[in-house]
Amino acid sequence: MPTCPNGHPSAADDYCDVCGGLMTGAAPTPPPAARTTGGHPPAAGGAAGASTGAGQPPGSPDEPCPVDDTPRTGRFCETCGYDFETGNRPGGPLVTSPTLQMPVGAPAASTPSRRQPAGQPVPRPVAGPGGWSAVVAADRAYFETVLAELGPDAGSLSFPPYAPERRYMLVGPQVRIGRRSASRGFTPEIDLSAPPEDPGVSHVHAVLLARPDGTWVLVDPGSTNGTTLNGSADPIEFNVEVPVHDGDRIHVGAWTTITLRKD
């Protein structure tokens, strides 16, 4: 299996499907110009959403992730989201879908799945601290600010014509926001790789951490394009816990806004 310049094995031979870096010998895809407001790096073209490059937090290369042996580059493993500080592992076996992903307003399932024995109740997702959820939407206003920052060299970025809202329950000690990696069998709890895939989202772009008092904090472990809150032009600092509240809007990638709700 080919290995990228950062040492990651990759099934793809153009861009590393772990970190998004250009594989040796591959022709680069011209990215749009860098976002100049708020210190955002460029929204890459073919390698968009990678978690390497300028602004990457310092790490200890001698400390591999105990889950998948990825070299440490910050607090969280860039491949699976393992928390080096607390020792929290990704929740159970990696699956191909989040705990709950459904369009906002869609009716709840009323029939058992094919694998559910007849006559037994359908299990329901268990809500996290305080019964929080996250609503994911394509945000036109946020997209326009991204285009304004990139200027005339925004490349082929275009707002998706159809992107229904989705709601995810915040379950467990941590909820990862990012994109699925097929080669690693990794799927974050809030998976933004479903069509229309936001090209500016990293595999582990941000992480929501549950607090004992029922609140949540947001951490950006070192995403390429940064994470902003509530329309701010300035991204949050890498590897710094930022308290979030009911109604807060998390902006990632080129057009994605995640609104937190305390149900």
N, C-alpha and C positions, 0 to 999 in steps of 0.2 A: 504494500500500500504506500502511495507517495507520502512524503513528509514535507510540511511547509517550513519556511525559514524559521518559524518560531518553535519548531519541534513537535507540531501536532500531526498525527496521522490523519489523512484526509482521503475520503473516497472520491472526491472531485479532484480534477487535475488542473482547474483554472484558478479557483479561489478556495482557500481552506474552508471546509464546512464546519470547523470549530471556531476559528477566530476571524475568518473572512479575509485573511491576508492573501496577497497574490502569490500563487505557487511559482516556484522557480521555472523559468522558461515560458511562462504563460504571458500572452500579450495583455497589457492592462486595458481596462475599459475606462475611457475618459470620464472622470467624475465632474459634477458641477462645481462651481467655485465655492470656496469656503464661506461659511456664514460668519460675518464679521461682527455681529452684535452679540454681546453677552458671552463671547469666548467660545462659541460653538465651533467644533471642527466641521469639515465638509460632510454633506449628505452624499455618501459615495454612490457610484453607479453599480457596477457588477459586484463590488465588495461592500456594498452598503450594509449597515447594521453590524459591522465588525466591532469587536471590543478591544482593538489594538490601535496603536498610533499615538499622536500627540495627546497629552493629557492623561495617559495611562498611569494609574497610581503605582507607586513603588511597591515591590513585593520581595519575597525571599525565594529565589529560584530553587534553593535546596529543600524547600518544604512542599512536597507534592500533595495534591488533594488525596485524602484517604479513600475517596469513593472511586475516582477514575484516573488517578495519577497525573492529572494535569498540573504543570508547574504553577505555583502560587504567584499571582501578580497583584493581589490586593486582599481585602477582607473576604470576598466571596470568590469561589471558583468560577472562572469564566465559562466553564462547560456545563456544570450541573448546579451551581449556586450554593455549594457547601459553604457554611459559615465557619471560617477558621477561628474566629474569636470565641464563639459560643459552643462550637462543636455540633450545631444543629445540622442534621443531614437532610437532603431532599426527602419529602414525605413519601416513604414507602417506595414500591416498585414504580419506575417511570411508566406512564401510561400515554396513550395516544390522544387523550382528550382531557380537559380540565374537569374539576369536580362538578362544575355546573356551567354550561354555556348555552344560552338560549336567547333569542331576540326578546327585547324588553316588551312586556305585555303579552307574550305568548302564554297560552294556558299550560298549566302543569300537566305532566303525564298522568293519565288515569288508568293505564293498563300496565300489567307487569311486563318486563322485558322477556325475550325468548328464553333467557337463562334462569329466570326467576321461577321457582317451583309454584305450581298452581295452588291457590288458597293461602299463600303467605303474603304479608304486606310488602309493598315496594319500599325499599330503604330510601330515606330522604337524606340529602346532604346536611351535615351538621354545621350550623353557623358558627363562625369564629367569635372572638370576644365581642360582646355587645350586639351580635347579629349584624355585622357589617357586610356590605356588598360593594362591587365596583362595576360601573356602567361604562363600557367602551364604545366610543363613537368616533366617526370621522368628522373633524371639526374644521369647517370652512374658514372661520376667522383665524384660527391658529395656522392653518395652511398658508393663508395670505401673508402672515407675518414671516413665515419661513421663506416664502418667495421673495419678500422684500429684502430680507437679510442676504439671500444668495444673489440678488440682482439679476442682470441679464444672462448670467451663466448658470441658471438653475437647472440646465440640462433638460431632460425629458419628464421632469416631475409634473404630474397632473393629478387633480383631485378625483377620487373615484366616483363614478356616476351612481353607483349603488353600493352602500355599505350599511346594512342594518345594524342597529345597536345590539350589544350583547351584554348580559349581566353575569357576573361571576361572584359566588360567595367567597368571602375571605375566611379560609379554613386553615387551622393549624398554626404553628409558631411563625411560619414565614410563607409569603406568597411571592413567587418570582414572576416578573413581567419580562417577556422577551419573545424569541422566535424558536420554533422547534428545530432540532438538529436530527435528521433522519439517520445519519451515519453513527451518531452516538446514542441513539434511542432516547434522546432527551426532549421532554416537553414541559415548558414552564406552566405554572398554574394558570396564568393569564397569557395565553398563546396568541400572539399577533401575526402568526404566519398564515392564517386562513385568508383566502381571497376576500377583498383585495389586500395583498400583503404590503404593509408599510415598509418601503425600502430603507428607512433610516433607523430601524430598530435593531439593537444588538441581540445576540442569543440570550444573554442575561443582562438586560438593560437596566433594570431597577428591581429592588426587593422591598416588600412591605413586611415589617417585623411587628408581631403582636407584643404588647406590653402587659404586665400583670394586672394593671388597673383597667384593662378593657379597651385601651386606646391603641393606636398604631403609629409607627414611625416609618419614614421613607428613606431608603439609602440607594444612591447611585454608585455601584461598585467600580465604575470606570467606563461607562458607555462612550462610544465614539462621538455621538451627536448631542450628548447631554440630556438632562431632565430638568424641566421647569415646572413651576407651580403657579396656578391662578393668573396666567397671562403675563407673568414676569418675563423680561428679556434676559435675565441673568440665570444661568443654570445653577442648581444646587451643587455644593462642593462634593467631590468624590469621597466616599467612605465616611460621611458624616450623617448621623441620624437626625432627620428633620421631622418633628411632630406634624401629623396631619389630622384634619378634623372633618366632620360631616359637611359635605358640600364642596370640599377642596377639589380642584381640577389638576390632574397630573398630565403634563404634555410630554410626549415622546415621539421620536421619529419625525416624519414629514407632515402628518395630519392627525395623529391619534391623540385624543383626549380621554382620560380615564377619570370619571367623577365618582368620588367616594360617597356612600350613603350609609347612614346608621339606621337600620330598619327597625 
